[in-house]
């Protein structure tokens, strides 16, 4: 159980210290040092969303390590204070209120599911601590909140690209199996709006709870609908179990997963990347690694050097949050309001998953320029050709 009088502290210098616990002081963190620049991180370290967002945090750590090797922020070492939101909205909101109450904190990084981000966004007008977040839920940036910035494209961009790809490749009868959470219901809304416009038929629309472990009934109904392709929006444990049961039932329809499902935990659980050969995803350029080429490939190489191992999508998203944060801090005087204003003036800043742009009317930093329809082939992501 999370105790909000404690926090995990990771010092990102040449190597990483093991997670330790230090108490909050009434006016700021105990043992705070002037030579440190602390960035609170509210992330899903436990709970159903943790497989994806723990990898985000590894991207944060790698960026902070590389940043410190360049001298840190104005000579101050970057220290990440990691708070577990348990994959739930209430702990995420409590964490944001706690870190916002410490005036030494001038921005916060967030890596968790949409419900937690939405809870934090609702508090931002009152607490005025700038947030740079992950997440794809459209409501995180629609409408834009002055203090809340999200790195990845809006959810609608991913699903629209998938649906356009289906039309271009003759996949007219579509089945969906999605969570009954905020993200999943956003997928349902977009599918029901866009499919008629493209002349596509939704032949099955199945839902599940994040705590479900058996998807047989939904998958049997999908089989009865005889679709051309199946889209699955399940991350963490639901995504793993859904894929295993899909194969156990012998379903032969092509399957497309939302990209957040395809984590290292997913591949480890099914026996490796090659066990998912043929799986499709509306993906980000970072999923192709160095093969993406251009700025994306170059920055991916920088990330892998800092990680000391092969990277992945969630690592790349965390790295891009680091990129835009360092840029905005360099354009600010280091105060909350100045950082917020600097974030609102980022234009086409190169990132692994495409250029990053923020302005007062646009708080989703990346867009379709960083997207591609991908499939797994030989354990690697390549552009899907149908």
C-alpha positions as CSV (number, residue, x, y, z in Angstrom):
1,X,0.0,0.0,0.0
2,X,1.4,3.4,-0.9
3,X,2.2,5.7,2.0
4,X,2.1,9.3,0.9
5,X,4.5,10.4,3.6
6,X,7.3,8.5,1.8
7,X,8.7,8.5,-1.7
8,X,11.1,6.5,-3.9
9,X,14.1,8.5,-4.8
10,X,16.4,7.5,-7.7
11,X,19.5,9.6,-8.3
12,X,20.3,9.5,-12.0
13,X,24.0,10.1,-12.2
14,X,26.6,7.7,-13.8
15,X,24.7,4.7,-12.5
16,X,21.4,4.4,-10.6
17,X,21.1,4.0,-6.9
18,X,18.7,1.3,-5.8
19,X,15.2,2.6,-4.9
20,X,15.2,4.0,-1.3
21,X,12.7,5.8,0.8
22,X,13.1,9.3,2.2
23,X,10.4,11.3,4.1
24,X,8.8,14.5,2.9
25,X,9.7,17.5,5.0
26,X,7.0,20.1,5.7
27,X,8.7,22.6,3.5
28,X,10.3,20.2,1.0
29,X,12.2,17.0,0.9
30,X,14.5,16.1,3.8
31,X,18.2,16.1,2.8
32,X,17.4,18.3,-0.2
33,X,20.7,19.6,-1.7
34,X,21.2,22.8,-3.7
35,X,23.3,20.9,-6.3
36,X,20.3,18.7,-7.2
37,X,17.4,19.5,-9.5
38,X,14.5,17.3,-8.4
39,X,11.8,16.1,-10.8
40,X,8.9,14.3,-9.2
41,X,7.6,11.3,-11.2
42,X,4.1,10.0,-10.7
43,X,4.0,6.6,-12.4
44,X,2.3,3.2,-12.4
45,X,4.9,1.1,-10.7
46,X,2.4,-1.5,-9.5
47,X,-1.1,-2.5,-10.7
48,X,-2.5,-3.6,-14.1
49,X,-0.9,-0.7,-16.1
50,X,2.6,-1.2,-14.6
51,X,4.2,-3.4,-17.3
52,X,4.0,-0.5,-19.8
53,X,4.6,2.5,-17.5
54,X,7.5,1.0,-15.6
55,X,9.3,1.0,-18.9
56,X,8.4,4.7,-19.3
57,X,10.2,5.2,-16.0
58,X,13.3,3.4,-17.4
59,X,13.3,5.9,-20.2
60,X,13.1,8.7,-17.7
61,X,16.0,7.3,-15.8
62,X,18.1,6.9,-18.9
63,X,17.4,10.4,-20.1
64,X,18.3,11.8,-16.6
65,X,21.5,9.8,-16.7
66,X,22.5,11.2,-20.1
67,X,21.5,14.7,-19.0
68,X,23.6,14.5,-15.9
69,X,26.6,13.3,-18.0
70,X,26.2,16.6,-20.0
71,X,26.3,18.6,-16.7
72,X,22.6,18.4,-15.6
73,X,20.4,21.5,-15.4
74,X,22.7,24.5,-14.9
75,X,25.3,22.3,-13.2
76,X,22.7,20.7,-10.9
77,X,22.3,16.9,-11.0
78,X,18.9,15.6,-12.0
79,X,17.2,13.5,-9.3
80,X,13.9,11.7,-10.0
81,X,11.5,11.3,-7.0
82,X,9.3,8.3,-8.1
83,X,5.8,8.0,-6.6
84,X,3.7,4.9,-7.4
85,X,0.1,5.7,-8.4
86,X,-0.8,2.0,-8.3
87,X,-2.5,2.3,-11.8
88,X,-5.4,4.2,-10.2
89,X,-6.7,7.7,-10.3
90,X,-6.9,8.5,-6.6
91,X,-3.3,7.8,-5.7
92,X,-2.3,9.7,-8.9
93,X,-4.3,12.8,-7.7
94,X,-2.9,12.5,-4.2
95,X,0.6,12.3,-5.5
96,X,0.1,15.4,-7.6
97,X,-1.3,17.4,-4.7
98,X,1.6,16.4,-2.5
99,X,4.4,17.3,-5.0
100,X,2.6,20.6,-6.0
101,X,2.6,21.6,-2.3
102,X,6.4,21.6,-2.3
103,X,7.5,24.9,-3.9
104,X,10.9,23.4,-4.7
105,X,9.2,21.3,-7.4
106,X,8.8,23.2,-10.6
107,X,7.4,20.5,-12.9
108,X,6.3,16.8,-12.7
109,X,6.5,13.9,-15.1
110,X,3.5,11.5,-15.3
111,X,3.4,8.0,-16.7
112,X,0.1,6.2,-16.0
113,X,-3.3,5.3,-17.4
114,X,-5.8,7.8,-18.6
115,X,-7.9,7.9,-15.5
116,X,-4.9,9.1,-13.4
117,X,-3.9,11.7,-15.9
118,X,-7.4,13.0,-16.1
119,X,-7.6,13.3,-12.3
120,X,-4.3,15.3,-12.3
121,X,-5.4,17.5,-15.2
122,X,-8.6,18.5,-13.3
123,X,-6.4,19.7,-10.4
124,X,-3.9,21.6,-12.5
125,X,-5.8,24.9,-12.7
126,X,-5.7,25.1,-8.9
127,X,-2.2,23.8,-8.2
128,X,-0.4,25.2,-11.2
129,X,2.5,22.8,-11.3
130,X,3.3,22.1,-14.9
131,X,2.9,18.4,-16.0
132,X,4.6,16.6,-18.9
133,X,2.7,13.3,-19.3
134,X,2.5,10.2,-21.3
135,X,-0.9,8.6,-22.2
136,X,-3.0,8.5,-25.3
137,X,-6.5,9.3,-23.9
138,X,-7.9,12.2,-25.9
139,X,-9.4,13.9,-22.9
140,X,-5.9,14.6,-21.5
141,X,-5.5,17.4,-24.1
142,X,-9.0,18.0,-25.4
143,X,-9.6,20.7,-24.3
144,X,-6.1,21.9,-23.6
145,X,-5.3,22.7,-20.0
146,X,-2.6,25.4,-19.6
147,X,-0.5,23.4,-17.2
148,X,-0.9,19.9,-18.7
149,X,1.2,18.8,-21.6
150,X,1.1,15.3,-23.2
151,X,3.9,13.9,-25.4
152,X,2.2,11.3,-27.6
153,X,-0.4,11.8,-30.4
154,X,-4.1,11.8,-29.4
155,X,-5.7,8.4,-29.4
156,X,-7.9,9.3,-32.3
157,X,-4.8,9.6,-34.6
158,X,-3.8,6.0,-33.9
159,X,-7.2,4.4,-34.5
160,X,-8.0,6.6,-37.5
161,X,-4.7,5.6,-39.1
162,X,-5.6,1.9,-38.4
163,X,-9.0,2.3,-40.0
164,X,-7.6,4.1,-43.0
165,X,-5.1,1.2,-43.4
166,X,-8.0,-1.3,-43.2
167,X,-9.8,0.4,-46.0
168,X,-6.7,0.6,-48.2
169,X,-6.0,-3.1,-47.7
170,X,-9.6,-4.4,-48.2
171,X,-10.4,-5.2,-44.5
172,X,-14.0,-4.2,-44.5
173,X,-15.5,-6.3,-41.7
174,X,-14.0,-5.2,-38.4
175,X,-14.2,-6.7,-34.9
176,X,-13.1,-4.9,-31.8
177,X,-12.4,-6.1,-28.2
178,X,-11.6,-3.1,-25.9
179,X,-11.5,-2.3,-22.2
180,X,-14.5,-0.7,-20.5
181,X,-12.2,2.0,-19.2
182,X,-11.7,5.6,-20.4
183,X,-9.2,4.6,-23.1
184,X,-11.3,1.8,-24.4
185,X,-14.5,3.8,-24.6
186,X,-12.6,6.5,-26.5
187,X,-11.7,3.8,-29.0
188,X,-15.4,2.8,-29.3
189,X,-16.4,6.4,-29.9
190,X,-13.8,6.9,-32.6
191,X,-14.6,3.6,-34.4
192,X,-18.3,4.4,-34.5
193,X,-17.6,7.8,-35.9
194,X,-15.0,6.9,-38.5
195,X,-16.0,3.5,-39.8
196,X,-19.2,4.7,-41.5
197,X,-17.2,7.6,-43.1
198,X,-14.8,5.0,-44.6
199,X,-17.5,2.4,-45.6
200,X,-16.3,-0.1,-43.0
201,X,-18.6,-2.4,-41.0
202,X,-18.3,-3.1,-37.3
203,X,-19.4,-6.7,-37.1
204,X,-18.4,-7.2,-33.4
205,X,-17.8,-4.7,-30.5
206,X,-16.8,-6.6,-27.4
207,X,-15.6,-5.2,-24.0
208,X,-13.8,-6.4,-20.9
209,X,-12.8,-5.2,-17.5
210,X,-9.2,-4.6,-16.6
211,X,-9.5,-7.4,-13.9
212,X,-10.9,-10.0,-16.3
213,X,-8.8,-13.2,-16.9
214,X,-11.1,-15.1,-19.2
215,X,-12.0,-13.7,-22.7
216,X,-13.4,-16.9,-24.2
217,X,-17.0,-15.7,-24.5
218,X,-16.0,-12.4,-26.2
219,X,-13.6,-14.3,-28.6
220,X,-16.2,-16.9,-29.5
221,X,-18.7,-14.1,-30.4
222,X,-15.9,-12.5,-32.6
223,X,-15.4,-15.9,-34.3
224,X,-19.1,-16.1,-35.0
225,X,-19.0,-12.7,-36.6
226,X,-16.3,-13.8,-39.1
227,X,-14.4,-10.5,-39.4
228,X,-11.6,-9.6,-41.8
229,X,-9.5,-8.4,-38.9
230,X,-9.6,-7.9,-35.1
231,X,-8.5,-4.9,-33.1
232,X,-7.6,-5.5,-29.4
233,X,-7.2,-2.7,-26.9
234,X,-5.8,-4.4,-23.9
235,X,-2.6,-3.6,-22.0
236,X,-0.7,-5.4,-19.2
237,X,-2.2,-8.7,-18.0
238,X,-5.5,-8.4,-20.0
239,X,-3.5,-7.9,-23.2
240,X,-1.3,-10.9,-22.5
241,X,-4.1,-13.2,-21.6
242,X,-6.2,-12.0,-24.5
243,X,-3.5,-12.9,-27.0
244,X,-2.8,-16.3,-25.5
245,X,-6.5,-17.2,-25.5
246,X,-6.9,-15.9,-29.1
247,X,-4.2,-18.3,-30.2
248,X,-5.6,-21.1,-28.0
249,X,-8.9,-20.8,-29.7
250,X,-7.2,-21.1,-33.1
251,X,-8.5,-17.8,-34.4
252,X,-6.8,-17.1,-37.7
253,X,-8.0,-13.6,-38.4
254,X,-5.2,-10.9,-38.4
255,X,-5.1,-9.2,-35.1
256,X,-4.0,-5.6,-34.4
257,X,-3.1,-4.6,-30.8
258,X,-2.9,-1.1,-29.5
259,X,0.7,-0.2,-29.2
260,X,0.8,0.1,-25.4
261,X,0.1,-3.6,-25.2
262,X,3.3,-4.7,-26.9
263,X,5.8,-4.4,-24.0
264,X,8.7,-6.4,-22.9
265,X,6.4,-8.0,-20.3
266,X,4.0,-9.0,-23.1
267,X,6.7,-10.7,-25.2
268,X,8.3,-12.4,-22.2
269,X,4.9,-13.8,-21.2
270,X,4.1,-15.3,-24.6
271,X,7.6,-16.7,-25.2
272,X,9.3,-13.9,-27.1
273,X,8.7,-11.5,-29.9
274,X,8.8,-14.2,-32.6
275,X,5.7,-15.7,-31.0
276,X,3.8,-12.6,-32.0
277,X,4.9,-12.6,-35.7
278,X,2.2,-11.0,-37.8
279,X,0.7,-9.0,-35.1
280,X,-0.2,-5.5,-36.3
281,X,-0.2,-2.2,-34.5
282,X,-0.8,1.5,-35.3
283,X,2.7,2.4,-34.0
284,X,5.2,5.1,-33.3
285,X,8.4,5.5,-35.2
286,X,10.3,4.6,-32.1
287,X,9.0,1.0,-32.4
288,X,11.3,0.5,-35.4
289,X,14.3,1.6,-33.4
290,X,17.4,2.8,-35.3
291,X,15.7,1.5,-38.5
292,X,13.3,4.5,-38.4
293,X,16.1,6.6,-39.8
294,X,16.5,10.4,-39.6
295,X,16.2,12.2,-36.2
296,X,14.2,9.3,-34.9
297,X,16.8,6.7,-35.5
298,X,19.6,9.0,-34.3
299,X,17.9,9.8,-31.0
300,X,16.9,6.2,-30.5
301,X,20.6,5.3,-30.7
302,X,21.3,7.9,-28.0
303,X,18.7,6.4,-25.8
304,X,20.0,2.8,-26.2
305,X,23.5,4.1,-25.3
306,X,22.1,5.5,-22.0
307,X,20.0,2.4,-21.3
308,X,22.9,0.1,-22.0
309,X,20.6,-2.3,-23.7
310,X,18.0,-2.6,-26.5
311,X,15.2,-0.1,-26.0
312,X,11.5,-0.2,-26.6
313,X,8.5,2.0,-27.2
314,X,7.8,3.0,-23.6
315,X,11.4,3.8,-23.1
316,X,11.3,6.1,-26.1
317,X,8.2,7.9,-24.9
318,X,9.9,8.5,-21.6
319,X,13.0,9.7,-23.4
320,X,11.0,12.2,-25.5
321,X,9.5,13.6,-22.3
322,X,13.0,14.2,-21.2
323,X,13.9,15.9,-24.5
324,X,11.1,18.5,-24.3
325,X,11.7,19.1,-20.6
326,X,15.3,19.9,-21.0
327,X,14.5,22.2,-23.9
328,X,11.8,24.1,-22.0
329,X,14.0,24.5,-18.9
330,X,16.7,25.9,-21.1
331,X,14.2,28.5,-22.4
332,X,12.9,29.4,-19.0
333,X,14.1,31.0,-15.7
334,X,13.3,27.8,-13.9
335,X,10.0,28.9,-12.2
336,X,6.8,27.1,-12.7
337,X,5.1,29.8,-14.8
338,X,8.2,30.3,-16.9
339,X,8.5,26.6,-17.6
340,X,4.8,26.4,-18.5
341,X,5.3,29.3,-20.9
342,X,8.4,27.8,-22.5
343,X,6.5,24.5,-23.1
344,X,3.8,26.4,-24.9
345,X,6.3,27.7,-27.4
346,X,8.0,24.4,-28.5
347,X,7.9,24.0,-32.3
348,X,9.0,20.9,-34.2
349,X,11.6,19.8,-31.6
350,X,13.0,16.5,-32.8
351,X,11.9,13.5,-30.8
352,X,12.2,9.7,-31.2
353,X,8.5,9.4,-32.1
354,X,8.4,12.5,-34.3
355,X,8.7,16.2,-33.9
356,X,7.2,17.8,-30.8
357,X,5.1,20.9,-31.0
358,X,3.1,22.6,-28.2
359,X,1.1,25.9,-28.3
360,X,-1.8,27.2,-26.2
361,X,-4.3,25.4,-28.4
362,X,-2.3,22.2,-28.9
363,X,-1.1,20.2,-25.9
364,X,-0.6,16.8,-27.6
365,X,3.1,17.2,-28.6
366,X,3.4,14.6,-31.4
367,X,1.1,13.8,-34.3
368,X,0.7,11.6,-37.4
369,X,4.2,12.5,-38.5
370,X,5.5,10.1,-35.9
371,X,3.0,7.3,-36.7
372,X,3.2,4.3,-39.0
373,X,1.2,1.1,-39.5
374,X,3.6,-1.7,-38.3
375,X,3.7,-5.4,-38.0
376,X,6.0,-7.8,-36.2
377,X,8.2,-9.8,-38.6
378,X,11.0,-12.0,-37.4
379,X,10.6,-10.5,-34.0
380,X,11.1,-6.9,-35.3
381,X,8.7,-4.1,-36.2
382,X,8.5,-3.3,-39.9
383,X,6.1,-1.2,-41.9
384,X,2.9,-3.2,-42.6
385,X,2.3,-3.9,-46.3
386,X,-1.1,-5.6,-45.9
